[in-house]
Amino acid sequence: MNLDYTVLWSSNSLKLSEYSPYLSTPDIIEFPTERSGQTAFANFYPPHNDDYCAPAAEKPPLLVRCHGGPTAEARTSLNLSIQFWTSRGWAVADVNYGGSTGYGREYRERLYGAWGIVDVDDCCSCAKFLVDSEKVDGEKLCIDGGSAGGYTTLAALVFKDTFKAGCSFYGIGDLFVLVGDTHKFESHYIESLIGSDEKTIFNRSPINFLEKLSCPVILFQGLEDKVVPASQARLIYESVKAKKIPVAIVEYEGEQHGFRKAENIMYTLEQEMAFFARVLKSFSVADEITPVHVDNLDD
């Protein structure tokens, strides 16, 4: 039977050659970790935009991205969210911290029992390596991540002092909630990453140590999220606000664990960049963006 059909849009409709002046090609970098003789990997995207040229002595700000999973992988396929940053003067390091898929079993098992330690240390080590290599500005280091990557982000902001600002998308703040509510299929998977000892779970949960968080943070959260309750983001927001540190929260009606609406995805990108620009106070955003209200900055 012959069926008539019309192709409305396909990936071939996007002629990448037209956009190549604005696309950054990643370099796979290997950097030393905090463990002697051990290295980890990241996909490093330098800023790229043929329409502009930065002053010779100026180094770009860095956004360190923490992938989810957490035993997933940051890939080098075209990611327009990353290109949003690099086309606007940012460098991006998409980190494949110890525990990531793609580097063999031994590498993936680095995270066993060490989630919240190895991933955090490797993200910080990557940022330090890029600063020491004079590829980025050490005073403009930011970090973000969603879900498990949001957990790594929050843990880095709470337990380390490497980054100047951070952004969490529906990040896991309380591991007890994750352990208690995870579905049967992943129950032993989560246990292999953090164990079952209640003291360890407590000590690895950033939400229990928010008094240590000392840099600006912006939070994006879906109000229908059943994996990470919106109450976690709200608690983090209220705690940081009480400390008189710049903080903002964006809550989306109708969004769950991961944003689906195009307008929300774009709004999130714009507001994250605008937030970093404002709290770092060292550059402005060229796009016409009306920034979201930032407590302790706009008050």
FIMAR-353299 format. One record per residue (C-alpha): residue number from 0; residue in one letter; x, y negated, z. Coordinates in pm, 1 decimal, always signed. Layout:
N
resi | resn | px | py | pz
NUM | A | X | Y | Z
...
***
This chain:
299
resi | resn | px | py | pz
0 | M | +0.0 | +0.0 | +0.0
1 | N | +137.6 | -342.9 | -92.7
2 | L | +102.6 | -619.4 | +162.9
3 | D | +153.8 | -985.2 | +87.5
4 | Y | +341.2 | -1181.2 | +351.8
5 | T | +518.9 | -1512.8 | +393.5
6 | V | +835.1 | -1570.6 | +594.9
7 | L | +774.5 | -1889.4 | +791.5
8 | W | +1120.3 | -1904.9 | +952.6
9 | S | +1422.8 | -1683.3 | +990.3
10 | S | +1774.8 | -1713.5 | +1119.9
11 | N | +1884.0 | -1766.2 | +760.8
12 | S | +1681.9 | -2085.3 | +757.3
13 | L | +1943.7 | -2243.7 | +982.1
14 | K | +2239.0 | -2334.6 | +762.0
15 | L | +2522.3 | -2331.8 | +1011.8
16 | S | +2754.7 | -2498.2 | +763.2
17 | E | +2552.6 | -2816.3 | +808.5
18 | Y | +2615.8 | -2810.5 | +1181.9
19 | S | +2974.9 | -2685.1 | +1190.7
20 | P | +3110.4 | -3036.0 | +1266.9
21 | Y | +2930.7 | -3007.4 | +1601.0
22 | L | +2995.6 | -2643.3 | +1691.7
23 | S | +3267.4 | -2536.1 | +1932.2
24 | T | +3439.1 | -2200.1 | +1874.3
25 | P | +3529.1 | -2016.1 | +2196.4
26 | D | +3873.3 | -1900.8 | +2299.2
27 | I | +3884.4 | -1586.9 | +2513.1
28 | I | +4112.4 | -1677.1 | +2803.6
29 | E | +4268.7 | -1452.6 | +3066.2
30 | F | +4348.8 | -1608.1 | +3401.1
31 | P | +4494.9 | -1493.8 | +3734.6
32 | T | +4252.9 | -1419.6 | +4017.7
33 | E | +4304.5 | -1451.2 | +4392.4
34 | R | +4409.1 | -1085.3 | +4400.9
35 | S | +4778.7 | -1033.0 | +4331.7
36 | G | +4850.7 | -898.2 | +3984.4
37 | Q | +4484.6 | -908.3 | +3880.5
38 | T | +4335.1 | -1113.1 | +3599.1
39 | A | +3984.6 | -1195.5 | +3478.7
40 | F | +3836.5 | -1338.0 | +3159.5
41 | A | +3622.7 | -1622.8 | +3030.2
42 | N | +3500.3 | -1761.8 | +2701.3
43 | F | +3633.5 | -2116.6 | +2691.3
44 | Y | +3460.3 | -2369.2 | +2467.4
45 | P | +3648.9 | -2697.6 | +2421.2
46 | P | +3441.5 | -3007.3 | +2343.8
47 | H | +3382.4 | -3054.4 | +1972.3
48 | N | +3209.3 | -3326.9 | +1773.6
49 | D | +3361.2 | -3457.2 | +1451.3
50 | D | +3181.1 | -3788.6 | +1492.8
51 | Y | +3375.0 | -3881.4 | +1804.9
52 | C | +3728.6 | -3864.0 | +1938.9
53 | A | +3815.6 | -3895.7 | +2305.9
54 | P | +4108.5 | -4113.9 | +2418.4
55 | A | +4435.4 | -3921.5 | +2401.9
56 | A | +4493.1 | -3920.9 | +2777.5
57 | E | +4137.1 | -3830.9 | +2873.8
58 | K | +4048.6 | -3475.5 | +2973.7
59 | P | +3691.1 | -3348.5 | +2951.1
60 | P | +3462.0 | -3254.9 | +3236.7
61 | L | +3416.2 | -2880.3 | +3283.7
62 | L | +3099.5 | -2678.6 | +3326.5
63 | V | +3161.1 | -2328.2 | +3461.5
64 | R | +2873.7 | -2095.4 | +3373.9
65 | C | +2793.0 | -1788.3 | +3583.5
66 | H | +2607.4 | -1519.3 | +3391.2
67 | G | +2330.6 | -1316.2 | +3550.2
68 | G | +2301.5 | -947.5 | +3603.8
69 | P | +2531.9 | -970.9 | +3788.6
70 | T | +2704.5 | -687.3 | +3599.1
71 | A | +2606.5 | -836.8 | +3264.2
72 | E | +2840.4 | -1011.6 | +3020.1
73 | A | +2900.8 | -1358.9 | +2878.6
74 | R | +2916.5 | -1306.2 | +2501.2
75 | T | +3065.9 | -1517.9 | +2225.1
76 | S | +2760.0 | -1517.1 | +1998.4
77 | L | +2616.8 | -1857.1 | +1911.5
78 | N | +2454.0 | -2012.5 | +2216.0
79 | L | +2295.3 | -2347.6 | +2141.7
80 | S | +2268.6 | -2430.9 | +2510.4
81 | I | +2647.7 | -2420.8 | +2532.6
82 | Q | +2679.1 | -2624.9 | +2213.8
83 | F | +2452.8 | -2887.0 | +2370.3
84 | W | +2731.0 | -2950.4 | +2622.9
85 | T | +3036.1 | -2921.0 | +2398.1
86 | S | +2890.8 | -3149.8 | +2131.2
87 | R | +2856.9 | -3415.1 | +2403.0
88 | G | +3214.0 | -3405.2 | +2527.6
89 | W | +3206.1 | -3127.2 | +2784.6
90 | A | +3426.1 | -2820.7 | +2804.3
91 | V | +3242.7 | -2500.8 | +2903.1
92 | A | +3387.5 | -2185.9 | +3060.3
93 | D | +3147.6 | -1891.5 | +3035.0
94 | V | +3309.3 | -1663.7 | +3292.4
95 | N | +3324.2 | -1285.3 | +3277.7
96 | Y | +3415.5 | -1244.5 | +3642.2
97 | G | +3514.9 | -910.1 | +3788.5
98 | G | +3210.3 | -683.8 | +3766.3
99 | S | +3112.9 | -791.4 | +3416.0
100 | T | +3034.3 | -537.1 | +3146.9
101 | G | +3268.4 | -508.8 | +2848.9
102 | Y | +3607.9 | -459.1 | +3013.4
103 | G | +3589.8 | -99.6 | +3126.7
104 | R | +3461.4 | +84.8 | +3430.8
105 | E | +3737.5 | -20.5 | +3669.4
106 | Y | +3673.9 | -386.4 | +3589.0
107 | R | +3297.8 | -349.6 | +3639.1
108 | E | +3347.1 | -170.9 | +3970.9
109 | R | +3540.9 | -466.3 | +4112.3
110 | L | +3204.2 | -603.1 | +4218.6
111 | Y | +3102.5 | -291.9 | +4412.8
112 | G | +3055.5 | -403.5 | +4770.3
113 | A | +3196.7 | -742.5 | +4678.4
114 | W | +2914.9 | -939.1 | +4516.4
115 | G | +2939.3 | -1295.1 | +4641.7
116 | I | +3316.1 | -1264.1 | +4683.4
117 | V | +3479.8 | -1145.5 | +4360.0
118 | D | +3244.5 | -1335.7 | +4131.0
119 | V | +3279.5 | -1655.7 | +4332.8
120 | D | +3658.3 | -1628.0 | +4358.3
121 | D | +3692.7 | -1563.3 | +3983.5
122 | C | +3476.8 | -1862.4 | +3887.0
123 | C | +3685.8 | -2085.1 | +4112.7
124 | S | +4009.5 | -1934.2 | +3980.4
125 | C | +3896.9 | -1997.9 | +3622.8
126 | A | +3833.4 | -2365.2 | +3697.5
127 | K | +4171.9 | -2396.6 | +3869.2
128 | F | +4347.2 | -2227.6 | +3576.8
129 | L | +4194.3 | -2470.9 | +3327.6
130 | V | +4290.6 | -2768.5 | +3544.3
131 | D | +4647.4 | -2640.1 | +3582.7
132 | S | +4659.1 | -2583.2 | +3204.7
133 | E | +4562.1 | -2951.0 | +3160.2
134 | K | +4258.1 | -2859.9 | +2953.1
135 | V | +4000.4 | -3022.8 | +3183.3
136 | D | +3967.9 | -3297.5 | +3443.7
137 | G | +4006.8 | -3161.9 | +3794.8
138 | E | +3780.2 | -3436.3 | +3932.0
139 | K | +3491.6 | -3339.0 | +3702.8
140 | L | +3429.2 | -2972.2 | +3778.3
141 | C | +3067.4 | -2850.3 | +3778.4
142 | I | +2907.9 | -2507.2 | +3798.6
143 | D | +2570.7 | -2359.0 | +3708.2
144 | G | +2391.0 | -2027.6 | +3675.8
145 | G | +2050.2 | -1862.1 | +3679.8
146 | S | +1915.4 | -1578.7 | +3895.4
147 | A | +2220.9 | -1370.0 | +3996.3
148 | G | +2433.1 | -1640.6 | +3831.8
149 | G | +2245.8 | -1890.2 | +4046.3
150 | Y | +2345.9 | -1684.3 | +4348.8
151 | T | +2711.7 | -1706.0 | +4246.2
152 | T | +2668.2 | -2080.4 | +4194.3
153 | L | +2509.8 | -2135.5 | +4535.2
154 | A | +2771.6 | -1915.6 | +4703.9
155 | A | +3051.1 | -2112.4 | +4533.9
156 | L | +2901.3 | -2441.9 | +4650.9
157 | V | +2850.3 | -2317.4 | +5006.3
158 | F | +3164.2 | -2111.5 | +5066.7
159 | K | +3417.3 | -2295.6 | +4846.4
160 | D | +3510.5 | -2657.8 | +4775.8
161 | T | +3624.1 | -2620.8 | +4413.7
162 | F | +3332.9 | -2793.1 | +4241.8
163 | K | +3211.6 | -3151.9 | +4256.2
164 | A | +2848.4 | -3068.9 | +4175.7
165 | G | +2631.1 | -2770.6 | +4089.4
166 | C | +2305.4 | -2660.8 | +3935.0
167 | S | +2098.5 | -2353.7 | +4021.5
168 | F | +1823.6 | -2213.5 | +3802.0
169 | Y | +1595.7 | -1991.6 | +4015.7
170 | G | +1908.3 | -1883.7 | +4204.5
171 | I | +1905.0 | -1616.5 | +4474.2
172 | G | +1973.5 | -1779.7 | +4807.8
173 | D | +1855.2 | -1509.9 | +5047.3
174 | L | +1979.5 | -1157.6 | +4976.4
175 | F | +1743.1 | -1008.3 | +5236.2
176 | V | +1449.4 | -1110.1 | +5017.2
177 | L | +1615.2 | -953.7 | +4712.1
178 | V | +1691.0 | -629.3 | +4894.2
179 | G | +1342.6 | -610.3 | +5041.5
180 | D | +1150.6 | -687.9 | +4723.2
181 | T | +1359.8 | -531.3 | +4445.9
182 | H | +1190.8 | -258.3 | +4245.8
183 | K | +1277.4 | +109.7 | +4295.0
184 | F | +1481.8 | +131.0 | +3973.1
185 | E | +1740.0 | -121.2 | +4100.8
186 | S | +1732.6 | -43.7 | +4472.4
187 | H | +2057.5 | +156.9 | +4479.4
188 | Y | +2216.6 | -83.2 | +4229.1
189 | I | +2174.4 | -375.0 | +4468.5
190 | E | +2298.9 | -164.1 | +4758.6
191 | S | +2614.9 | -75.7 | +4564.1
192 | L | +2691.8 | -447.3 | +4523.7
193 | I | +2641.3 | -566.5 | +4879.8
194 | G | +2593.9 | -253.6 | +5091.0
195 | S | +2319.6 | -202.2 | +5347.9
196 | D | +2480.2 | -358.1 | +5655.2
197 | E | +2252.7 | -638.3 | +5776.6
198 | K | +2540.4 | -852.5 | +5901.1
199 | T | +2707.6 | -839.2 | +5559.2
200 | I | +2383.4 | -925.0 | +5381.5
201 | F | +2332.5 | -1218.7 | +5617.9
202 | N | +2687.9 | -1345.3 | +5574.7
203 | R | +2670.5 | -1323.4 | +5194.8
204 | S | +2344.7 | -1521.1 | +5175.0
205 | P | +2415.5 | -1889.3 | +5098.3
206 | I | +2081.3 | -1995.4 | +5242.1
207 | N | +2209.6 | -1911.3 | +5592.5
208 | F | +2506.6 | -2148.0 | +5566.0
209 | L | +2368.9 | -2457.9 | +5397.4
210 | E | +2546.0 | -2675.4 | +5653.3
211 | K | +2866.1 | -2595.7 | +5460.5
212 | L | +2731.6 | -2732.2 | +5130.6
213 | S | +2893.0 | -3071.5 | +5079.6
214 | C | +2843.1 | -3169.3 | +4713.7
215 | P | +2545.1 | -3280.2 | +4500.8
216 | V | +2315.5 | -3009.7 | +4363.8
217 | I | +2013.2 | -2996.1 | +4135.5
218 | L | +1765.0 | -2707.8 | +4144.7
219 | F | +1524.5 | -2584.6 | +3876.2
220 | Q | +1253.5 | -2343.5 | +3980.6
221 | G | +946.2 | -2175.5 | +3835.1
222 | L | +652.3 | -2185.6 | +4074.1
223 | E | +529.6 | -1841.4 | +3965.8
224 | D | +865.5 | -1671.6 | +4023.8
225 | K | +808.9 | -1335.9 | +4195.3
226 | V | +1179.8 | -1243.1 | +4209.3
227 | V | +1310.4 | -1556.2 | +4380.3
228 | P | +1030.7 | -1731.4 | +4571.1
229 | A | +1007.3 | -2106.1 | +4512.3
230 | S | +1034.5 | -2150.5 | +4888.9
231 | Q | +1407.0 | -2072.1 | +4867.6
232 | A | +1478.3 | -2361.4 | +4631.4
233 | R | +1261.5 | -2589.6 | +4843.1
234 | L | +1451.7 | -2492.7 | +5161.4
235 | I | +1786.2 | -2563.3 | +4994.1
236 | Y | +1655.0 | -2895.9 | +4864.0
237 | E | +1529.1 | -3007.7 | +5205.7
238 | S | +1853.5 | -2903.5 | +5377.1
239 | V | +2077.4 | -3091.9 | +5133.3
240 | K | +1846.8 | -3393.1 | +5142.3
241 | A | +1872.1 | -3404.8 | +5522.9
242 | K | +2251.2 | -3417.8 | +5492.1
243 | K | +2225.1 | -3738.1 | +5283.4
244 | I | +2387.9 | -3568.7 | +4983.6
245 | P | +2243.5 | -3640.3 | +4636.4
246 | V | +1995.5 | -3365.4 | +4551.1
247 | A | +1707.8 | -3312.6 | +4308.7
248 | I | +1454.4 | -3039.6 | +4245.9
249 | V | +1243.3 | -2972.2 | +3936.9
250 | E | +955.7 | -2729.0 | +3977.3
251 | Y | +768.4 | -2593.7 | +3676.9
252 | E | +405.8 | -2489.9 | +3685.6
253 | G | +345.2 | -2170.9 | +3487.7
254 | E | +712.7 | -2066.4 | +3474.8
255 | Q | +838.1 | -1744.7 | +3629.4
256 | H | +1187.9 | -1597.4 | +3670.9
257 | G | +1346.6 | -1754.0 | +3363.4
258 | F | +1197.7 | -2042.0 | +3170.0
259 | R | +1002.8 | -1966.5 | +2853.3
260 | K | +855.6 | -2296.8 | +2737.5
261 | A | +1073.8 | -2483.9 | +2487.5
262 | E | +994.8 | -2821.2 | +2640.5
263 | N | +1103.1 | -2701.0 | +2984.6
264 | I | +1424.9 | -2548.4 | +2852.8
265 | M | +1516.5 | -2874.7 | +2680.8
266 | Y | +1414.5 | -3085.2 | +2980.0
267 | T | +1631.9 | -2869.7 | +3205.2
268 | L | +1939.0 | -2916.0 | +2984.8
269 | E | +1891.2 | -3291.1 | +2965.1
270 | Q | +1826.1 | -3338.9 | +3334.2
271 | E | +2120.1 | -3121.5 | +3439.4
272 | M | +2360.1 | -3322.8 | +3226.4
273 | A | +2211.6 | -3654.5 | +3337.6
274 | F | +2239.4 | -3545.1 | +3701.5
275 | F | +2606.2 | -3452.1 | +3667.6
276 | A | +2682.9 | -3778.7 | +3490.6
277 | R | +2518.2 | -3979.7 | +3765.5
278 | V | +2671.6 | -3803.6 | +4065.4
279 | L | +3021.4 | -3782.2 | +3916.3
280 | K | +2999.7 | -4155.3 | +3834.2
281 | S | +3271.0 | -4131.8 | +3571.6
282 | F | +3081.2 | -4120.6 | +3243.2
283 | S | +2737.3 | -4183.3 | +3096.5
284 | V | +2510.2 | -3975.3 | +2874.7
285 | A | +2465.0 | -4095.5 | +2517.3
286 | D | +2117.6 | -3940.4 | +2483.1
287 | E | +1815.3 | -4147.2 | +2579.4
288 | I | +1718.1 | -3955.5 | +2891.2
289 | T | +1499.8 | -4080.8 | +3174.2
290 | P | +1663.3 | -3909.2 | +3470.2
291 | V | +1465.3 | -3726.1 | +3733.8
292 | H | +1457.4 | -3883.8 | +4080.4
293 | V | +1764.8 | -3796.0 | +4285.5
294 | D | +1723.9 | -3816.7 | +4660.9
295 | N | +2002.3 | -3998.4 | +4846.4
296 | L | +2102.0 | -4166.1 | +4520.2
297 | D | +1785.0 | -4342.8 | +4405.2
298 | D | +1652.6 | -4417.2 | +4754.6
***
